[in-house]
């Protein structure tokens, strides 16, 4: 075990069987080392990203997701471009250096509509991340040309069979194509996975980590699977917080300089989840800046927790919370430092 951690510390490389051994370990030494490596490579600053969930309309039917199109019980909403732009402006005024525009796969936001939104927001000195699902190369190129800096698209799982079961009418190879296109277009590209999906093995989680490393992802977001009552997986067990934390910590060992958020799902399953994640390898925090009328409707999973960042003094509040663990808010855009 010590030998494995030393190897990870020195080479930032582990074989699949070594990753599996770490995933099966109790984790405490692993979390400690991930925290050390995080400090050495990306420092004590925590980058804040203001999250705008601008539409919960989605054409996909991912079996775990509460906003899948077949869920007829949720109230759908779609923010107008001007409202999205205004909200981004408000996040900028509050002090955010990055906004993340996230939505379901909603065809209302055509290439042109998105480009207009992006161009308007990029008049501000702010980094812009998109998280709007699978699109064509031409769309991704147009968004990049319009000024988008980053893109998040989780692979969700690298197990092809499991992917197929969980994503009816979707194509694993197209998802890979999207990630390849995003990287080649020069986006800082984020991906990630769900941990504890029904039918997911430890081996396949090790493959997920190896995939993150092989694509040289710039950001990795992950969290435990949380069953949503209005989905086919409603009766399945939730993923484990500890296992998700281990996947995150090992990812930090192998990709020491990337950005890793302490995700909302981590906090939903464990009240101290985000701070624990920040002490086990994470260095990013994504407060929700969407108007409260919408956040309750963006229920990807139940009881989605998280800081309501619509108040003006939110950043100083976060600063105080971070101080308790010896960390501070970053006042830069927080791009990945390439080594
Ligand atoms: N539990 C946890 N995470 C989920 N996501 C979607 N549904 C769930 C769920 N039931 C995650 C997916 C997606 C991200 C936006 O939210 O990984 O990429």
Boltz pocket constraint, residues with backbone or C-beta under 6 A from the ligand:
constraints:
  - pocket:
      binder: B
      contacts: [[A, 64], [A, 65], [A, 66], [A, 154], [A, 156], [A, 193], [A, 194], [A, 223], [A, 224], [A, 225], [A, 226], [A, 227], [A, 228], [A, 265], [A, 300], [A, 301]]
      max_distance: 6.0
